Amino acid sequence: MDTFLQNLRFALRMLRKSPGFTLAAVLTLALGIGANTAIFSVVNGVLLRPLPYEKPEQLLMLWEGTPQQPEASLAFPNYRDYRDRSHTLASVGAFRSDTRDLTGVDSPERLKARMASASLLPTLGVQPALGRNFTAQEDTKGGPPVVMLEHAFWVRRFGKDPSVLGRTLTLNGQPHTVVGVLPERFRFFDARDVWLPLEDNPLCGESRGCHPGLYAVARPKPGVSVSQVRADLETVGYALQKEYPRAYSNYLPKVNGLHAEIVKDVKGSLFMLLAAVAGVLLIATINVANLLLARGAARSRELAIRAALGAGKGTLVMQMLVESALVGLLGGVFGLLLAMWGVDVLASSRPDAIPSAATFSVDGNVLAFTLGVSLLVGIVLGVLPALRGSQVALAGAMKGSDAQVEAAAGSGRRRLRARDVLVVGEVSLALVLLVAAGLLLRTFVQLQGLDLGFRPDGLLTLGITAPESRFDLAALRAFPERVRERLAGAPGVKSVTVAAGMPIIGAAGYSFTVVGRPEPATLGEQPMAIVYPVDPAYFETLGISLLQGRLIGAQDRLGAPRVVVVDEAIAKQLFPDGNVVGQRIKYDGDVAEIVGVVRHVVHDGAGQKEGAPFQFYAPLAQFTDEAMKFTREFVVAVRANGSSEEAALGLVPTVRSEITALDPDQAISDVKPMEQVVSESLGERRFMLGLIGLFGVLALVLAGIGIYSVMSYAVVQRTREMGIRMALGAKGGDVLRLVVGHGFRLALAGVLIGVLAAWALTRLLSGMLAGVSATDPTTFALVALGLGAVAVLASYLPARRAVRVDPVVSLKAE
């Protein structure tokens, strides 16, 4: 311990004596360690931190699917059968998302609602912070209307008033009694405002073919594995296939760990970010190692004297390792301060794909990670300089002064070769990061210019509802038309549509068949399509082009022959002969004639994988009474006279006032220009591009600094040689080419190795790319040329300084 403390005190004195070196090394490491700590806090919060439930590792996620559609939500009767017939599950709770209009207040509001079974919170092992959970009596059809509040909504609307219990909230025109408030730290998938009993609000009734976004969370009995639960539930599924061969078809229940399902969509992206930021740290470490190598050359005399006085090789190595570890720890301290700021920035810019249950913070795991990385970096970056320094010192101690000069020169050449190798490595790493950033940038640019199949410019969108408590069937049918007529005459409005579905915002999917063709043996083999219930103004307002036949018109009303307009994907794939108009399709139990073909539109967001390959449009006015009962949420799209986002935003006051005048209790929601909706669909890609782009720029700067420092060191080491060359007649240009050529050769080697590495590694980005190959030659070429230019510039600056040195002065320096 005494020896260690002595080494530590000596290291502190040496760092104080070289403030420039200390500041450069610590700040360089702080950037790398800080970036790694910030990203690790995200990985820790999303992937490593346990879910905030009781024994979360036991919890399972339950859904169902077919071989063609493996990720369908649960049908209500199927969920009940899985729950009641299972022999391996201790408890099961189900949930789905919905909305409710809060009225009877000064400002009506559309609330995000979660329909949850009374068994969901007990399954999770969570108790309300105030009040109680739903009872079994309340979680039944026609049960007492009650509501629980999420903590954030309770704070926002009621200011943490504990007397909220027992109050009445009017939701969709029906009074609900507040029975509980959920805990502040409770998170379950996306944040909601209110929770309502599930069975009192079922969708689709007892239909086994309807999958209304219902999922379940289960906790197995003690000692039961996931594979046993899966086998047990599949047995139930096979039994249902026999009991309901047509209705249940070839569906089977699917089971996986809850945490694995929550993070599956972001796991790959987070590991990719962690790998990228680790590359930045490695480049920073290489730069500091180069600084230590250069500093070791300057300390050759000191180390030689210490060796001559009896310091062994191990003692010298340990001293230099302690010094480098101290540099690493100081970098870690300042990096932690940067990370605490970075975590706040990441939390504020988190994309929707990151689960709301995940929280970013600098906790014990993050602190341990930072400490471990700092020590590891400190030791790793000190190994090579320590070994080099100890060898030079011993060589000088054992020989005379002339021999010492020779040994020092040889050691300098070895140091230079070692630094050359390190620079080649950091250039390679920088190229991989820059290629990844370039591919993501090209994808992002392409997606922003992607033809969506409709025109988002100048389009304002918003949501309205017609709750059953205030709209009987006749009023419900008339409501969309009344809204459209009211808004169509407003100033600044070019056209208006009111529909029950819209691209990117959402619409329901249905299976369908072509009439006259053999039907598939099972429901799961039928093609799927997104169905947009629309009015006659829909295509004009959204700017969707007609390709064949006609559009939906005013004549397509209830009682008239059922019609649909299909997209070009259906026309090309199901009717390759071009004979589309006049054909008939069957969906949701009804038969409709195809009267037109329109462009395919982007439904799930720019560059997103489409959930269904086909789309068609049905007249909202032709919906049956039974179908209209389930169609009470509408999307309004208003096209402004201008084509800019500002023109769309300018319509907001007018639209609000007109709808409020028509229905004072209307809770208008999600008022956004369509261009903003499209932009938000790119959120995850923007998040990834921003971070990897930042890491790429850091890597480029650090690589440039690395090349510059090596060239500067080479110029110092070869000052005498350059003086002799110039004394013998060499021109300044010759010396310039000598130094720049050295730097360019290093960069070229790094680029070649980096290209090979990037060629292999960027394939991992394939899931994030769209319209760009993971081995896009244009991106590779541009990055290689850019990195080469930086290398030439970084070599030119010290070379120019070498040319300006007087040969006589450089010879005297030796």
Secondary structure as GFF3:
##gff-version 3
##sequence-region A 1 814
A	DSSP	alpha_helix	2	17	.	.	.	ID=ss1
A	DSSP	alpha_helix	19	43	.	.	.	ID=ss2
A	DSSP	pi_helix	44	48	.	.	.	ID=ss3
A	DSSP	three_ten_helix	56	58	.	.	.	ID=ss4
A	DSSP	beta_strand	60	65	.	.	.	ID=ss5
A	DSSP	alpha_helix	76	85	.	.	.	ID=ss6
A	DSSP	beta_strand	89	103	.	.	.	ID=ss7
A	DSSP	beta_strand	109	116	.	.	.	ID=ss8
A	DSSP	alpha_helix	120	124	.	.	.	ID=ss9
A	DSSP	beta_strand	130	131	.	.	.	ID=ss10
A	DSSP	beta_strand	146	149	.	.	.	ID=ss11
A	DSSP	alpha_helix	151	158	.	.	.	ID=ss12
A	DSSP	three_ten_helix	162	164	.	.	.	ID=ss13
A	DSSP	beta_strand	168	171	.	.	.	ID=ss14
A	DSSP	beta_strand	174	181	.	.	.	ID=ss15
A	DSSP	beta_strand	194	197	.	.	.	ID=ss16
A	DSSP	beta_strand	215	220	.	.	.	ID=ss17
A	DSSP	alpha_helix	226	243	.	.	.	ID=ss18
A	DSSP	beta_strand	252	257	.	.	.	ID=ss19
A	DSSP	alpha_helix	258	263	.	.	.	ID=ss20
A	DSSP	alpha_helix	267	298	.	.	.	ID=ss21
A	DSSP	alpha_helix	300	308	.	.	.	ID=ss22
A	DSSP	alpha_helix	313	348	.	.	.	ID=ss23
A	DSSP	alpha_helix	364	398	.	.	.	ID=ss24
A	DSSP	alpha_helix	401	448	.	.	.	ID=ss25
A	DSSP	beta_strand	459	465	.	.	.	ID=ss26
A	DSSP	alpha_helix	473	488	.	.	.	ID=ss27
A	DSSP	beta_strand	493	499	.	.	.	ID=ss28
A	DSSP	beta_strand	508	514	.	.	.	ID=ss29
A	DSSP	three_ten_helix	523	525	.	.	.	ID=ss30
A	DSSP	beta_strand	528	534	.	.	.	ID=ss31
A	DSSP	alpha_helix	538	542	.	.	.	ID=ss32
A	DSSP	beta_strand	546	549	.	.	.	ID=ss33
A	DSSP	beta_strand	563	567	.	.	.	ID=ss34
A	DSSP	alpha_helix	568	574	.	.	.	ID=ss35
A	DSSP	beta_strand	584	587	.	.	.	ID=ss36
A	DSSP	beta_strand	590	598	.	.	.	ID=ss37
A	DSSP	beta_strand	614	619	.	.	.	ID=ss38
A	DSSP	three_ten_helix	620	622	.	.	.	ID=ss39
A	DSSP	alpha_helix	625	629	.	.	.	ID=ss40
A	DSSP	beta_strand	633	640	.	.	.	ID=ss41
A	DSSP	alpha_helix	645	649	.	.	.	ID=ss42
A	DSSP	alpha_helix	652	662	.	.	.	ID=ss43
A	DSSP	beta_strand	669	673	.	.	.	ID=ss44
A	DSSP	alpha_helix	674	680	.	.	.	ID=ss45
A	DSSP	alpha_helix	683	717	.	.	.	ID=ss46
A	DSSP	alpha_helix	719	727	.	.	.	ID=ss47
A	DSSP	alpha_helix	732	761	.	.	.	ID=ss48
A	DSSP	three_ten_helix	762	768	.	.	.	ID=ss49
A	DSSP	alpha_helix	777	803	.	.	.	ID=ss50
A	DSSP	alpha_helix	807	812	.	.	.	ID=ss51
###
